[in-house]
Amino acid sequence: MSAPEHTDEPLQQRTRAMTHALREWDPDAEVQFESASGRLAILTTLSPERVREILSTVGEQVEDVQEDARRSGCGCGGCGCSN
């Protein structure tokens, strides 16, 4: 069995669809894929609950990740350190 060839086009299409949906409510919203972490960065003034509602309309399910937990090191938002 072989894995399908990786292409960024579906990811780019999904990112554009999410950005378009959010911009109906926040014209300055941005959705960016962070390749190093494999996560999306969603920059908006909308609440996390509203973002989830809007993105569900385009078939996306997202989780809110606290900024401290996304960074390596201690904040401590669950990075795994001993603090």
N, C-alpha and C positions, 0 to 999 in steps of 0.2 A: 504494500500500500504506500502511496506517495502523497505528500502534502501538496495542496494546490500552490501554484506559484504566487508569491506575495506581490501585491500591488497596492499602492497608496491611493488609487482612485476611489475605491469605495469609502475609505476613511475621509478623503477630501470632500466627497459628496455629502457624507453624513455631517461633517463639520460645517459645511455651507448651509445645510438644511437647518441645523441647530441654531446657527448664527442668524439666519433669516427669521426663524420663529421667534427668537428672543428680541430681535430688533423691532418687531411689531409693538413691543411693550417698552423697550429701552433702546432707543436709536443708537446708542454708543456701545451696546453689548458686543463682546468679543468672545469667540470660542477658539482656543488654540490647543493643538495636540502637542504634548510634551513627550518627545520620543524617548528621552532618557528614563522617564518614570513610567511611560505607557499610560499616562493619565491625561485627561482634558483639563485645561484651565479655563474656567468660565468667569469672565470679568463683567460684572453687571451691578447695577444698583438694586436689582430685584432681590427679594428674599429667597432663601434656598427653597422654601416651600413653593413659591411661585415659579421658580426655575423648573422644579420637578414637574409641576402641573403643565407648564408650557411645553417642555420637552417630551412629555408623555404623548402629546398630540401628534408628534412626528415619529412616534415609535421608539423613543429613547428612554432608558431608565438610568438615572444618575444618583450618586450618593454624595452627600456633603462631606468633604474631608477638611478638617481644620488645618489652617496654614502651618502651624507648628508641627503637626504630624507628617506633613509632606516633606519637611526639611530633614536632612540627616543631622544628627546632633541633638542637643537637648533644648526643649522648649517648655516643659516636656508634654508633648501631645501624643505620646505613645510610640516613640521612636525605638523603644527597646533598650534604652540606656538604664543605668542603675539609679538615676535620680528619682 
